[in-house]
Amino acid sequence: MIGRRMFVCGCAAACLRPTGAGAQPAPASAGPADPALVDDLVAANRILFDQGVVDGFGHVSVRHDKDPNRFLLSRSMAPGLVTPADIMEFDLDSTPIDPRGRGVYLERFIHGEIFRRHPGVMSVVHSHSPAVIPFGVSQVALRPLYHMSAFLGAGAPVFEIRDAAGPASDMLIRDRGLGQALAEAVGDHPVTLMRGHGSVVVAPSVRQAVFRAVYTEQNARMESEALRLGNVMFLNDQEAAAAMATNVSQVDRPWELWRSRVMATR
Protein backbone atom coordinates (compact mmCIF):
# COMPACT_ATOMS: atom_id res chain seq x y z
CA MET A 1 0.00 0.00 0.00
CA ILE A 2 1.38 3.37 -0.91
CA GLY A 3 0.81 5.29 2.24
CA ARG A 4 -1.13 8.53 2.27
CA ARG A 5 -1.31 10.45 -0.93
CA MET A 6 -2.42 13.52 -2.68
CA PHE A 7 -3.60 14.36 -6.23
CA VAL A 8 -3.81 17.33 -8.49
CA CYS A 9 -6.25 17.77 -11.52
CA GLY A 10 -8.03 20.61 -13.25
CA CYS A 11 -10.12 19.69 -16.22
CA ALA A 12 -13.70 20.67 -17.01
CA ALA A 13 -16.19 21.52 -14.29
CA ALA A 14 -19.82 20.78 -13.63
CA CYS A 15 -22.12 22.15 -10.98
CA LEU A 16 -24.21 19.67 -8.98
CA ARG A 17 -27.71 20.89 -8.26
CA PRO A 18 -29.95 17.88 -7.42
CA THR A 19 -33.59 18.70 -8.09
CA GLY A 20 -36.90 16.92 -8.12
CA ALA A 21 -38.59 14.39 -5.89
CA GLY A 22 -35.86 11.80 -6.39
CA ALA A 23 -33.07 14.06 -5.17
CA GLN A 24 -31.15 12.60 -2.24
CA PRO A 25 -30.33 14.70 0.85
CA ALA A 26 -26.75 15.86 1.02
CA PRO A 27 -24.49 13.75 3.25
CA ALA A 28 -23.54 15.24 6.60
CA SER A 29 -20.33 17.23 6.88
CA ALA A 30 -17.38 15.87 8.83
CA GLY A 31 -17.04 19.32 10.36
CA PRO A 32 -14.45 22.02 9.79
CA ALA A 33 -11.05 20.69 8.73
CA ASP A 34 -7.90 21.73 10.55
CA PRO A 35 -7.13 25.27 9.28
CA ALA A 36 -3.46 24.26 8.91
CA LEU A 37 -4.49 21.43 6.57
CA VAL A 38 -6.62 23.81 4.50
CA ASP A 39 -3.71 26.26 4.38
CA ASP A 40 -1.40 23.49 3.13
CA LEU A 41 -3.92 22.56 0.43
CA VAL A 42 -4.17 26.16 -0.73
CA ALA A 43 -0.37 26.40 -0.80
CA ALA A 44 -0.18 23.10 -2.70
CA ASN A 45 -2.41 24.44 -5.47
CA ARG A 46 -0.31 27.57 -5.82
CA ILE A 47 3.04 25.78 -5.60
CA LEU A 48 2.10 23.32 -8.32
CA PHE A 49 1.26 26.25 -10.59
CA ASP A 50 4.41 28.14 -9.65
CA GLN A 51 6.55 25.07 -10.35
CA GLY A 52 5.01 24.45 -13.78
CA VAL A 53 3.22 21.21 -12.88
CA VAL A 54 -0.28 22.63 -13.46
CA ASP A 55 -1.56 25.61 -15.39
CA GLY A 56 -5.22 26.62 -15.62
CA PHE A 57 -6.05 22.93 -15.29
CA GLY A 58 -5.16 20.29 -12.72
CA HIS A 59 -6.11 19.70 -9.09
CA VAL A 60 -4.82 18.49 -5.76
CA SER A 61 -6.76 17.00 -2.87
CA VAL A 62 -6.20 15.86 0.71
CA ARG A 63 -8.09 13.43 2.92
CA HIS A 64 -10.11 15.15 5.66
CA ASP A 65 -8.37 15.07 9.03
CA LYS A 66 -11.64 14.32 10.90
CA ASP A 67 -13.17 11.66 8.65
CA PRO A 68 -11.26 9.30 6.30
CA ASN A 69 -14.40 9.05 4.16
CA ARG A 70 -14.22 12.72 3.25
CA PHE A 71 -11.69 14.70 1.27
CA LEU A 72 -10.97 18.35 0.53
CA LEU A 73 -10.66 19.77 -2.97
CA SER A 74 -10.99 23.23 -4.45
CA ARG A 75 -14.06 24.35 -6.35
CA SER A 76 -13.52 24.30 -10.11
CA MET A 77 -10.97 27.01 -10.83
CA ALA A 78 -7.37 27.59 -11.86
CA PRO A 79 -5.09 26.15 -9.12
CA GLY A 80 -2.90 29.23 -8.95
CA LEU A 81 -5.85 31.33 -7.75
CA VAL A 82 -7.16 29.07 -4.97
CA THR A 83 -7.89 30.58 -1.54
CA PRO A 84 -9.21 28.97 1.68
CA ALA A 85 -12.74 30.07 0.76
CA ASP A 86 -12.56 27.90 -2.38
CA ILE A 87 -11.89 24.62 -0.54
CA MET A 88 -14.85 22.23 -0.51
CA GLU A 89 -15.60 18.97 1.28
CA PHE A 90 -16.55 15.81 -0.67
CA ASP A 91 -17.56 12.26 0.23
CA LEU A 92 -15.94 9.25 -1.42
CA ASP A 93 -18.65 9.22 -4.09
CA SER A 94 -17.14 12.60 -5.02
CA THR A 95 -20.37 14.35 -4.05
CA PRO A 96 -19.87 17.86 -2.63
CA ILE A 97 -21.21 18.19 0.91
CA ASP A 98 -22.23 21.84 0.72
CA PRO A 99 -21.99 22.97 -2.92
CA ARG A 100 -23.87 26.28 -2.54
CA GLY A 101 -24.01 26.57 -6.31
CA ARG A 102 -20.26 26.31 -6.73
CA GLY A 103 -18.86 24.49 -9.75
CA VAL A 104 -16.91 21.28 -9.11
CA TYR A 105 -14.16 19.59 -11.12
CA LEU A 106 -15.51 17.10 -13.63
CA GLU A 107 -12.62 14.75 -12.78
CA ARG A 108 -13.15 14.81 -9.01
CA PHE A 109 -13.75 11.04 -9.31
CA ILE A 110 -9.99 10.60 -9.62
CA HIS A 111 -9.68 11.67 -6.01
CA GLY A 112 -12.73 9.97 -4.53
CA GLU A 113 -11.98 6.55 -6.00
CA ILE A 114 -8.28 6.63 -5.14
CA PHE A 115 -9.08 7.59 -1.55
CA ARG A 116 -11.68 4.79 -1.44
CA ARG A 117 -9.43 2.05 -2.80
CA HIS A 118 -6.21 3.12 -1.05
CA PRO A 119 -6.87 3.95 2.63
CA GLY A 120 -3.23 4.86 3.19
CA VAL A 121 -3.28 7.61 0.57
CA MET A 122 -3.71 11.05 2.12
CA SER A 123 -3.21 13.32 -0.89
CA VAL A 124 -3.64 13.11 -4.65
CA VAL A 125 -2.41 15.36 -7.47
CA HIS A 126 -3.72 15.18 -11.00
CA SER A 127 -1.87 17.26 -13.57
CA HIS A 128 -1.10 17.64 -17.24
CA SER A 129 2.57 18.07 -16.42
CA PRO A 130 4.05 18.78 -19.89
CA ALA A 131 7.39 16.96 -19.66
CA VAL A 132 5.66 13.85 -18.29
CA ILE A 133 3.03 13.37 -21.01
CA PRO A 134 5.49 12.03 -23.68
CA PHE A 135 6.34 9.09 -21.42
CA GLY A 136 2.70 8.02 -21.38
CA VAL A 137 2.43 7.87 -25.18
CA SER A 138 5.81 6.34 -26.07
CA GLN A 139 7.64 3.11 -25.32
CA VAL A 140 10.18 4.91 -23.11
CA ALA A 141 9.67 4.25 -19.40
CA LEU A 142 9.81 7.06 -16.86
CA ARG A 143 12.66 6.02 -14.53
CA PRO A 144 14.56 7.74 -11.70
CA LEU A 145 17.45 9.70 -13.17
CA TYR A 146 18.64 11.34 -9.97
CA HIS A 147 18.20 11.02 -6.24
CA MET A 148 15.36 13.55 -5.80
CA SER A 149 13.08 11.43 -7.98
CA ALA A 150 14.03 8.14 -6.31
CA PHE A 151 10.33 7.35 -5.66
CA LEU A 152 10.08 6.57 -9.39
CA GLY A 153 12.06 3.43 -8.65
CA ALA A 154 8.68 1.84 -7.89
CA GLY A 155 7.80 2.33 -11.56
CA ALA A 156 5.24 4.54 -13.25
CA PRO A 157 2.62 2.41 -15.03
CA VAL A 158 0.52 3.81 -17.86
CA PHE A 159 -3.26 3.86 -17.46
CA GLU A 160 -4.91 3.12 -20.81
CA ILE A 161 -8.39 4.64 -20.74
CA ARG A 162 -9.48 2.70 -23.83
CA ASP A 163 -9.48 -0.46 -21.70
CA ALA A 164 -12.16 1.07 -19.45
CA ALA A 165 -14.03 3.53 -21.69
CA GLY A 166 -13.61 2.15 -25.18
CA PRO A 167 -12.04 3.87 -28.21
CA ALA A 168 -14.11 7.08 -28.29
CA SER A 169 -13.80 8.72 -24.86
CA ASP A 170 -12.81 12.34 -24.30
CA MET A 171 -9.90 11.01 -22.16
CA LEU A 172 -11.40 12.41 -18.93
CA ILE A 173 -12.16 10.51 -15.72
CA ARG A 174 -15.73 11.75 -15.63
CA ASP A 175 -17.51 9.09 -13.54
CA ARG A 176 -16.98 6.62 -10.71
CA GLY A 177 -16.43 3.66 -13.03
CA LEU A 178 -13.49 5.30 -14.76
CA GLY A 179 -12.21 6.51 -11.38
CA GLN A 180 -12.27 2.92 -10.11
CA ALA A 181 -10.33 1.69 -13.12
CA LEU A 182 -7.68 4.37 -12.59
CA ALA A 183 -7.50 3.68 -8.84
CA GLU A 184 -6.86 0.00 -9.61
CA ALA A 185 -4.07 0.92 -12.01
CA VAL A 186 -2.41 3.08 -9.34
CA GLY A 187 -1.72 0.04 -7.15
CA ASP A 188 1.36 0.68 -5.01
CA HIS A 189 2.88 3.23 -7.39
CA PRO A 190 3.48 6.84 -6.29
CA VAL A 191 3.09 7.99 -9.91
CA THR A 192 0.72 6.69 -12.58
CA LEU A 193 0.77 8.06 -16.12
CA MET A 194 -2.47 8.61 -18.04
CA ARG A 195 -1.94 8.03 -21.73
CA GLY A 196 -2.60 11.20 -23.73
CA HIS A 197 -3.80 13.06 -20.66
CA GLY A 198 -1.37 13.54 -17.78
CA SER A 199 -0.62 11.76 -14.53
CA VAL A 200 -1.70 11.06 -10.99
CA VAL A 201 0.61 11.37 -7.99
CA VAL A 202 -0.25 9.93 -4.58
CA ALA A 203 1.47 10.35 -1.23
CA PRO A 204 1.08 10.10 2.56
CA SER A 205 0.73 13.89 2.90
CA VAL A 206 -0.05 16.95 0.83
CA ARG A 207 3.52 18.15 1.15
CA GLN A 208 4.95 14.87 -0.05
CA ALA A 209 2.47 14.73 -2.93
CA VAL A 210 3.64 18.15 -4.08
CA PHE A 211 7.28 17.07 -3.66
CA ARG A 212 6.66 14.02 -5.86
CA ALA A 213 4.71 15.96 -8.49
CA VAL A 214 7.43 18.61 -8.81
CA TYR A 215 10.31 16.14 -9.02
CA THR A 216 8.41 13.88 -11.41
CA GLU A 217 8.19 16.81 -13.82
CA GLN A 218 11.88 17.63 -13.31
CA ASN A 219 12.95 14.01 -13.82
CA ALA A 220 10.91 13.72 -17.01
CA ARG A 221 12.51 16.86 -18.41
CA MET A 222 16.03 15.68 -17.55
CA GLU A 223 15.42 12.15 -18.81
CA SER A 224 14.36 13.47 -22.21
CA GLU A 225 17.54 15.55 -22.35
CA ALA A 226 19.77 12.70 -21.21
CA LEU A 227 18.33 10.30 -23.78
CA ARG A 228 19.36 12.71 -26.53
CA LEU A 229 22.96 12.36 -25.34
CA GLY A 230 23.00 8.57 -25.58
CA ASN A 231 22.88 5.74 -23.05
CA VAL A 232 21.55 6.76 -19.62
CA MET A 233 22.55 5.29 -16.27
CA PHE A 234 19.48 5.30 -14.03
CA LEU A 235 19.35 4.67 -10.29
CA ASN A 236 19.32 0.98 -9.50
CA ASP A 237 16.75 -0.46 -7.09
CA GLN A 238 19.05 -0.23 -4.08
CA GLU A 239 20.02 3.39 -4.79
CA ALA A 240 16.40 4.38 -5.35
CA ALA A 241 15.29 2.80 -2.07
CA ALA A 242 18.10 4.41 -0.07
CA ALA A 243 17.62 7.85 -1.61
CA MET A 244 13.85 7.72 -1.13
CA ALA A 245 14.29 6.87 2.57
CA THR A 246 16.56 9.90 2.99
CA ASN A 247 14.30 12.27 1.06
CA VAL A 248 11.24 11.50 3.19
CA SER A 249 12.78 13.49 6.04
CA GLN A 250 13.67 16.41 3.74
CA VAL A 251 10.25 17.25 2.27
CA ASP A 252 9.74 20.35 4.43
CA ARG A 253 12.94 21.96 3.13
CA PRO A 254 11.74 22.68 -0.42
CA TRP A 255 8.15 23.05 0.80
CA GLU A 256 9.01 26.09 2.93
CA LEU A 257 10.88 27.68 0.02
CA TRP A 258 8.07 27.02 -2.47
CA ARG A 259 5.42 28.14 0.00
CA SER A 260 7.20 31.40 0.78
CA ARG A 261 7.17 32.28 -2.93
CA VAL A 262 3.47 31.69 -3.52
CA MET A 263 1.90 32.73 -0.22
CA ALA A 264 3.72 36.06 0.08
CA THR A 265 1.49 37.39 -2.70
CA ARG A 266 -1.71 35.69 -1.54
C-alpha positions in Angstrom: 0.0 0.0 0.0 1.4 3.4 -0.9 0.8 5.3 2.2 -1.1 8.5 2.3 -1.3 10.4 -0.9 -2.4 13.5 -2.7 -3.6 14.4 -6.2 -3.8 17.3 -8.5 -6.2 17.8 -11.5 -8.0 20.6 -13.2 -10.1 19.7 -16.2 -13.7 20.7 -17.0 -16.2 21.5 -14.3 -19.8 20.8 -13.6 -22.1 22.2 -11.0 -24.2 19.7 -9.0 -27.7 20.9 -8.3 -30.0 17.9 -7.4 -33.6 18.7 -8.1 -36.9 16.9 -8.1 -38.6 14.4 -5.9 -35.9 11.8 -6.4 -33.1 14.1 -5.2 -31.1 12.6 -2.2 -30.3 14.7 0.8 -26.7 15.9 1.0 -24.5 13.8 3.3 -23.5 15.2 6.6 -20.3 17.2 6.9 -17.4 15.9 8.8 -17.0 19.3 10.4 -14.4 22.0 9.8 -11.1 20.7 8.7 -7.9 21.7 10.6 -7.1 25.3 9.3 -3.5 24.3 8.9 -4.5 21.4 6.6 -6.6 23.8 4.5 -3.7 26.3 4.4 -1.4 23.5 3.1 -3.9 22.6 0.4 -4.2 26.2 -0.7 -0.4 26.4 -0.8 -0.2 23.1 -2.7 -2.4 24.4 -5.5 -0.3 27.6 -5.8 3.0 25.8 -5.6 2.1 23.3 -8.3 1.3 26.3 -10.6 4.4 28.1 -9.7 6.6 25.1 -10.4 5.0 24.4 -13.8 3.2 21.2 -12.9 -0.3 22.6 -13.5 -1.6 25.6 -15.4 -5.2 26.6 -15.6 -6.0 22.9 -15.3 -5.2 20.3 -12.7 -6.1 19.7 -9.1 -4.8 18.5 -5.8 -6.8 17.0 -2.9 -6.2 15.9 0.7 -8.1 13.4 2.9 -10.1 15.2 5.7 -8.4 15.1 9.0 -11.6 14.3 10.9 -13.2 11.7 8.7 -11.3 9.3 6.3 -14.4 9.0 4.2 -14.2 12.7 3.3 -11.7 14.7 1.3 -11.0 18.3 0.5 -10.7 19.8 -3.0 -11.0 23.2 -4.4 -14.1 24.3 -6.4 -13.5 24.3 -10.1 -11.0 27.0 -10.8 -7.4 27.6 -11.9 -5.1 26.2 -9.1 -2.9 29.2 -9.0 -5.9 31.3 -7.8 -7.2 29.1 -5.0 -7.9 30.6 -1.5 -9.2 29.0 1.7 -12.7 30.1 0.8 -12.6 27.9 -2.4 -11.9 24.6 -0.5 -14.8 22.2 -0.5 -15.6 19.0 1.3 -16.5 15.8 -0.7 -17.6 12.3 0.2 -15.9 9.2 -1.4 -18.7 9.2 -4.1 -17.1 12.6 -5.0 -20.4 14.4 -4.1 -19.9 17.9 -2.6 -21.2 18.2 0.9 -22.2 21.8 0.7 -22.0 23.0 -2.9 -23.9 26.3 -2.5 -24.0 26.6 -6.3 -20.3 26.3 -6.7 -18.9 24.5 -9.7 -16.9 21.3 -9.1 -14.2 19.6 -11.1 -15.5 17.1 -13.6 -12.6 14.8 -12.8 -13.2 14.8 -9.0 -13.8 11.0 -9.3 -10.0 10.6 -9.6 -9.7 11.7 -6.0 -12.7 10.0 -4.5 -12.0 6.6 -6.0 -8.3 6.6 -5.1 -9.1 7.6 -1.6 -11.7 4.8 -1.4 -9.4 2.0 -2.8 -6.2 3.1 -1.1 -6.9 4.0 2.6 -3.2 4.9 3.2 -3.3 7.6 0.6 -3.7 11.1 2.1 -3.2 13.3 -0.9 -3.6 13.1 -4.7 -2.4 15.4 -7.5 -3.7 15.2 -11.0 -1.9 17.3 -13.6 -1.1 17.6 -17.2 2.6 18.1 -16.4 4.0 18.8 -19.9 7.4 17.0 -19.7 5.7 13.8 -18.3 3.0 13.4 -21.0 5.5 12.0 -23.7 6.3 9.1 -21.4 2.7 8.0 -21.4 2.4 7.9 -25.2 5.8 6.3 -26.1 7.6 3.1 -25.3 10.2 4.9 -23.1 9.7 4.2 -19.4 9.8 7.1 -16.9 12.7 6.0 -14.5 14.6 7.7 -11.7 17.5 9.7 -13.2 18.6 11.3 -10.0 18.2 11.0 -6.2 15.4 13.5 -5.8 13.1 11.4 -8.0 14.0 8.1 -6.3 10.3 7.3 -5.7 10.1 6.6 -9.4 12.1 3.4 -8.6 8.7 1.8 -7.9 7.8 2.3 -11.6 5.2 4.5 -13.2 2.6 2.4 -15.0 0.5 3.8 -17.9 -3.3 3.9 -17.5 -4.9 3.1 -20.8 -8.4 4.6 -20.7 -9.5 2.7 -23.8 -9.5 -0.5 -21.7 -12.2 1.1 -19.5 -14.0 3.5 -21.7 -13.6 2.1 -25.2 -12.0 3.9 -28.2 -14.1 7.1 -28.3 -13.8 8.7 -24.9 -12.8 12.3 -24.3 -9.9 11.0 -22.2 -11.4 12.4 -18.9 -12.2 10.5 -15.7 -15.7 11.8 -15.6 -17.5 9.1 -13.5 -17.0 6.6 -10.7 -16.4 3.7 -13.0 -13.5 5.3 -14.8 -12.2 6.5 -11.4 -12.3 2.9 -10.1 -10.3 1.7 -13.1 -7.7 4.4 -12.6 -7.5 3.7 -8.8 -6.9 0.0 -9.6 -4.1 0.9 -12.0 -2.4 3.1 -9.3 -1.7 0.0 -7.2 1.4 0.7 -5.0 2.9 3.2 -7.4 3.5 6.8 -6.3 3.1 8.0 -9.9 0.7 6.7 -12.6 0.8 8.1 -16.1 -2.5 8.6 -18.0 -1.9 8.0 -21.7 -2.6 11.2 -23.7 -3.8 13.1 -20.7 -1.4 13.5 -17.8 -0.6 11.8 -14.5 -1.7 11.1 -11.0 0.6 11.4 -8.0 -0.3 9.9 -4.6 1.5 10.4 -1.2 1.1 10.1 2.6 0.7 13.9 2.9 0.0 17.0 0.8 3.5 18.2 1.1 5.0 14.9 -0.1 2.5 14.7 -2.9 3.6 18.1 -4.1 7.3 17.1 -3.7 6.7 14.0 -5.9 4.7 16.0 -8.5 7.4 18.6 -8.8 10.3 16.1 -9.0 8.4 13.9 -11.4 8.2 16.8 -13.8 11.9 17.6 -13.3 12.9 14.0 -13.8 10.9 13.7 -17.0 12.5 16.9 -18.4 16.0 15.7 -17.6 15.4 12.1 -18.8 14.4 13.5 -22.2 17.5 15.6 -22.4 19.8 12.7 -21.2 18.3 10.3 -23.8 19.4 12.7 -26.5 23.0 12.4 -25.3 23.0 8.6 -25.6 22.9 5.7 -23.1 21.5 6.8 -19.6 22.5 5.3 -16.3 19.5 5.3 -14.0 19.4 4.7 -10.3 19.3 1.0 -9.5 16.7 -0.5 -7.1 19.0 -0.2 -4.1 20.0 3.4 -4.8 16.4 4.4 -5.4 15.3 2.8 -2.1 18.1 4.4 -0.1 17.6 7.9 -1.6 13.9 7.7 -1.1 14.3 6.9 2.6 16.6 9.9 3.0 14.3 12.3 1.1 11.2 11.5 3.2 12.8 13.5 6.0 13.7 16.4 3.7 10.3 17.2 2.3 9.7 20.3 4.4 12.9 22.0 3.1 11.7 22.7 -0.4 8.2 23.1 0.8 9.0 26.1 2.9 10.9 27.7 0.0 8.1 27.0 -2.5 5.4 28.1 0.0 7.2 31.4 0.8 7.2 32.3 -2.9 3.5 31.7 -3.5 1.9 32.7 -0.2 3.7 36.1 0.1 1.5 37.4 -2.7 -1.7 35.7 -1.5 
